[in-house]
């Protein structure tokens, strides 16, 4: 590659860039997105100094994904758009362009720019067609996530099932496990939700966790189990699981941490605690302030549903309201 040969004098900065890349990756695997960001910001500065388009694009792409995990959507979008322009203007290879689209689609979806996210998701699916590696698997997952946000659950499930069936755990056990977590969450979001399918995903993820048990992955699994417990009216189980998570330093993305707060407030509302309503409203307003448009819309929807349920219970009388927070099933996960 001509640019790489021209950069021979920059051998030391390039090696340093590679070291920073690996350090950032270790932080990401551990769920330490703040630590990851520090390495990636230095990596992006170094990429600009070296001047290699590939390094600049890869650094910006990874930084965008990290910023998205931290909930910093405007900054993530800026990084994605810059990487996209660089990659397409320089006609980089399919892998680099696919990686850029992976980040861009996710950030656009969080920002509520669904037409753009859908168009870029379709472009991504075409770009990785014929592959079956980790890049293809992440692409299928990302395309599925866009379909979920559009309410097209059958299409989302079809994309995820392709990845679940074709991607072997021997290729990347962490990605294999995270796919099961994503599938489990999809089954909870479907209308109607499929708690049994979600439970099967939880069981599969638990089996893999023994081999790649980082604190971040354990927390993701516990959070999914808490959501499953709530869906199946095992409210006491959900509270116990949330209590376990509260004792640990969070190693999850911004969206996942907010999801835990949502669940806490929903449980408060069920128990008759009005602070749950105020808590959900504050979360939605904060998400709007942070430009997390999709997340804000989801919280407002959940708040509206919770208020409607509360009003229905009040109209039905004290006995119905008192029973609203009681478990309907006592089976454990």
N, C-alpha and C positions, 0 to 999 in steps of 0.2 A: 504494500500500500504506500502510495507516494508520500502522504503526510507523515506516516510513521518513519519512513526513511529520512525525511527532511528533519525530523525531530531527534535525530541521533544524539545531538549535543545535550538534549534534555533528559538523558537516561536517568539521572538521579531523581529529578522531580517525578518522572513517570513511575519509578519504583516506589517512591513515597506515596504517590496517588494510589497505587495498588495496595499498599499497606493500610492506608486510610479506608479503602473500600472494604477490606477484610475486617477491620476493627468495627466499622459501621454495621457490617453484616452480623457480627457477633452480638452487638447491642440489639439489633432488630430481633434476632432469634430469642433473646432473653426478654423481649418485651420492653426494653428500655429505650423508648422513642426519643426522650430528651437527650440521652447520651448519644444516640444514633445521629440526631440532628447536629450536634456539635462537630462530629467527625465529618458529616456530609457537607456542612457549610465550608469547612476548611478544604475539603476535597473539591468542591465547586470552584473555590478561589484558585486552587492549584491547577485545575483543568483550564481555567481562563488564562493562567500564566503560561502553561505549556502550549496552548493553542491548538491542540488536537480536537477536531470536531467530535470524534467518537467519545473522548473522555468528557467533553463538555456536556454532550447529550446524556450520557449515562449518569453523570453526577447530578444533573438537573432532574432527570427522571426519578432517580432514587430519592432525591431531596423532596420532590413533589409528593411522592407516596408517604414519606415520613411526615411531612407537614399535614397531609390529609389525616393520618393517624392521630395527630395532635389536635385536630379540629381547626387548623388554620387554613381555611378554604381559599380565601383570596390570594394568599401567598403561594399556596399550592398550585392554584390556577395559573398564576404568573409564571411559575417555574415550568409547568407543563407546556404552556403556549410557546415559551421561548425554546424549549427542547424540540417541540413539534416543528417550528419554523427551521431550526438548525438542521434537523434530521432530513426534512424534505428538500430544503434548499441544497443540501450537500449530497442528496441521493444516497443516504446510508443504506446498509443492507436490511433485509427483512427482519432480522432479530432485533436490531436497534429500533426500527420503526414500530415493531410489535410492542416492545417494552414501553415506548412512548405512549402508544395508544392505550395500553393497559392502565397507565397512570391517568391519562387524559380522560378516559371514559369514566373512571371512578370519581375523579374530582368534579367533572361536569355534572354527574348524577347528584353528588352531595350538594352542589350549588343550585340544584333545581333546573339545570339547563338540559332537560330531557330530550328535546329534539336533537341537539348536538350530540348528547351521549349516545342516543340510539343510532345516529348516522355513523359515528366513529366506532361503535360496537359492531355494526354490520361490516364496516371496513376491516376491523380487527379479525373478525371471523373469517373473512375471505383471505386475509393475509396469512393466517396460520393453517389454512386448509391443507390436509394431507399429512400433517404432523401428528405426533402422539406423545410428545415429550412434556416436560414441565411447563414450557412456555405455552404450548397448546392448551394444557390443562388449566393454567391460570386464565387464559383467554376465554375458555368455555365458562369458567366460574364468573368472570367479569361480565360476559354477555348475559349470563343467567341473572346476575344481580340487577342489570338494567331492566330485564323483563319483569322481575319482581316489583320494581318501583313503578312499572307501568301497569301492574295488576295482571299481567299475563303469566299466571302461575304454571299452566301446562307447558308453555314454551320454556320457561325457566327450569322446570323440572327435567325436561328433555335434554337441555344443554348440560345440566349438572349430572344427569345419569350417564351421559356419554363419558364425562370425565371420570366418574366413579367406576365405570366398567373397564375403561381402557388404561387408566393410569395405575401402574403397579406400585405397591408399597416399597418394593426394592429400589425404585428409582429415587424417591425422596419421601421418607416416612413422615416428615413434618408436614409436607404438602398433602400427603395422603390423609393424615389425621385432620388437618384443617378443612379439607373437602367434606369430611364427615360432619364436622361442626357446622359448616355452611349448609349442608343438606338438611341437617336436623333443624336449623333455624328456618329454612324454607318451609319445611313441613308444618312448623308452628304458625307461619304467616299465611299459609294457604286458606282459602275459604271453601269449605270448612277446614279447620286445622286437622292434621293427622297425627295425633299424639303417639300412636303405636309406631308409625314410621320414624318419628322423631326419637322415640325411645331406642329403636334399633340402631340409629346413628350414634346415639350416646354410648351404647354398649360397645360398638365397634371402635369408637374413639378411645374409650377407656382401655381397651386391649392394647392399643398402640401407645398410650401414654406411659406405660411401664418402661418403654424403651427410649422415648424422647420427652421425658417429663420436665420441661422447663416450667418455671412458675407462671409465665404468661399463658401457656397452653392449658395448664391446670386451672387457671382462673377462667379462661374462656369456657372450658368444659363445665365448671361449677356454675357459671352464669347461665349456660344453656339448660342445665339440670334445674336451676331455680325457675326459669321461664316455663319449663315443662311442668314443674310442680304446680305453678300458678294456673296454667291452662287446665290441668286436671283437678283443680279445686283442692289441692293438698297445700293449703295456705301455710300451715305450721311448718311443713317441710321447706317451703320457699323461704320462710323467715329464718330458719336454721341455716340454710345455705347462704343467704345474704349475710348472716352474722359471721359465718366462716370467712367470707370474702372481706368483710370490714376489718378483720384482724390483720390482714396482709397489706403490704405496700402494693398499690395497683400496678399491674403490668399489662394493661389493656389499652386499646385505642380510646380516643375521646368518645366515639359513638358507643362503644361497649360500656364505658363508665357511665355515660348518660342513661343507657338502657337499664343499668342496675338501679340508678336513681329513680327512673320511671317506675320500675317494679316496686321499690320501697314505698313510693307515694301511692301507688295503686292499692297496696296492702293496707296502708293507713286509711284510705278512703273506705275500703271494705269494712274496716273495724270502726267506722264512724268518726274518724279523726279528720276534721276539716282542714288541718294543715296539709293534708295530701293534695287537696285541690290547689292550694296556694303554691305548693311545691312544684306541681306539674306546670302551672302557669308561668312560674319563674324560669323553669327549664326551657319552655317554649320561647319565651322572650329572649333568653340568653342565646339560644340557638339562632334566632333571627338576627340578633346583634352580631353574632360571629359569622353571619352569611351562610350558615348551615341550613339552607332553605328546605331541603328534603326532610331533614331531621325535625325541624321546627313544625312542618306540616304534619308529620307523624305524631308528634307530641300533642298538638292541638286536637287531632282526631281522637287520640286516646283520652284526652281530657273530656271532650264532648261525650264520648261513650260512657266514661265513668260518671259524669254528671247525670246523664240520662238514666243509668242504672240506679243511681242513688235516689233520684226522684221517683222512679218506679217502686223501689223498696219502701219509700216513705208513704207513697199512695196506697201500698198494699197493707200498711199497718206495722206496728212495732215488732210483731213476731217475725215478719218477713225480713225486716231490716236487721234484726238480731241474728237471723240465720244466714245473712248474706256472707258473713265472714267465716262460716263453719265449713269444714271440709266435706265434700260429697263422697270422696273416695279416700281410703287410708293406705292404699298400696304405696310402697316406697320404690324409688328409682334404684 
